[in-house]
Amino acid sequence: MDPYLLGLRLEGRRVVVVGGGAVASRRIPALLDAGAEILLVSPKVAASLEDLAAAGRIRWEARGYQPGDCAGAWLVCACTDDPQVNAAVAAAAEAQRTWYVRADDAGASAAWTPASGRAGDVRLGVLSVDPERGDPRHSAAIRDVLLADLQSGRVSARHGRRHPAGVAIIGGGPGDPGLITVRGRQLLAEADVVLTDRLAPRSLLDELRDDVEIIDAGKIPYGRAMAQEHINAALVSHARAGRFVARLKGGDPFVFGRGAEEVLACLRAGIPVTVVPGVTSAVGVPASAWVPVTHRGVAQEFHVVSVHVAPGDERSTVNWELLGGSSGTLVLLMAVERIGAVTGELLRYGRSPDTPVSVIADGTLPTQRTINSTLEQVESRIAEEGIRPPAIVVVGNVVSVAAEITELMRHVTA
Ligand SMILES: C[S@@+](CC[C@H](N)C(=O)[O-])C[C@H]1O[C@@H](n2cnc3c(N)ncnc32)[C@H](O)[C@@H]1O
């Protein structure tokens, strides 16, 4: 017989899990997501389950299974590595007519756990009709393909259900299309209109349906301040026309991204708005060149600074004296064109001329380039190498850690 697929609504309902090893560690978080009240019975449990018990999210009884443990359960999971214990748990559940899953023996289970996952407001479950003989990795592989297609928008779940409204301000990450978040990608796939920035992961736009209107905000022909006003106005007017608008930005929308201005503009116009965080280039780009912005014993702090105005400019609010005197990592955005003024200030306020500096241009993209230098020499190195924005400049001893990593990488073959 084919199994009958159901979605169990477990909120506030007791689920008994017997055994606290790898299987329980995988199942329990999903059961918690469904709101189940979990009683875990096991003499020992994996560290992640111990943490959940310590945080009061599950009840853990640190002992072996005893008759009567399944009382009051709506669902029972027998996950020990002892088939006899699992059989006893299953028999008790069967006797009281409670659904049970045996991790060790699909044929002896009253219910099977599908490979499942979520894309937007759809939860997907894939079940082999013969999990006794079938390979569970087969269901998981089908689930992965379907989820990836839903998340990328290659398969649309738009029809026959409520369409999202308003505006989503989405952090697209530093450039590599693989670095957008799952939620960002889902919302992008739902959009009727996409307003995109120059530094957003634009290759994702190729995957959108043909009827999606794409507006290149980088090409709005006004000065910086005016362009922002026109972007805000475009977000509001498209949303008011009933379209779902995705605002795709580079990095994180709230890190030198003017995302909050767009949120405020939407809310002031009464438009519902959501924000999706992104991998900021301030951290993601150094990582793509193996530079850790902190490292134990090397840097206990890092400062992220926008150098869109140079030190000494009356609009600058940066305390260069403090940064020059600190030993923390400095991550400088929009600094390439003003690097001489920056290094001048840092040297003046106490940073050593031989402080290592890394400049990473087009980070995470196929055209990524990195140059390593020192505070004293980086200005001339940038000029010699013709480094152009977008680039991140990292100042501090963490750059030496990157050198150590890349040296070791040369000896490790994939
Ligand atoms: C206006 S800021 C936007 C920052 C963005 N919101 C973020 O969180 O990454 C633009 C600056 O970010 C840096 N940047 C963004 N993407 C980059 C990339 N792929 N490689 C190097 N630097 C990048 C550059 O310094 C660039 O001038």
The ligand as a Gaussian input file, in Angstrom:
#p B3LYP/6-31G(d) Opt

LIG

0 1
 C       28.111000      51.791000      -1.029000
 S       29.085000      50.567000      -0.315000
 C       27.922000      49.279000      -0.170000
 C       28.282000      48.252000       0.858000
 C       27.295000      47.121000       0.928000
 N       26.023000      47.546000       1.442000
 C       27.813000      45.953000       1.754000
 O       27.279000      45.644000       2.831000
 O       28.750000      45.304000       1.295000
 C       30.045000      50.091000      -1.704000
 C       31.449000      49.648000      -1.329000
 O       31.420000      48.333000      -0.815000
 C       32.618000      47.664000      -1.153000
 N       32.277000      46.503000      -1.976000
 C       31.052000      46.068000      -2.282000
 N       31.113000      44.939000      -3.015000
 C       32.410000      44.658000      -3.163000
 C       33.117000      43.615000      -3.814000
 N       32.501000      42.616000      -4.445000
 N       34.471000      43.627000      -3.766000
 C       35.131000      44.597000      -3.106000
 N       34.503000      45.606000      -2.479000
 C       33.167000      45.637000      -2.499000
 C       33.474000      48.650000      -1.912000
 O       34.320000      49.312000      -1.003000
 C       32.412000      49.559000      -2.475000
 O       32.954000      50.802000      -2.845000

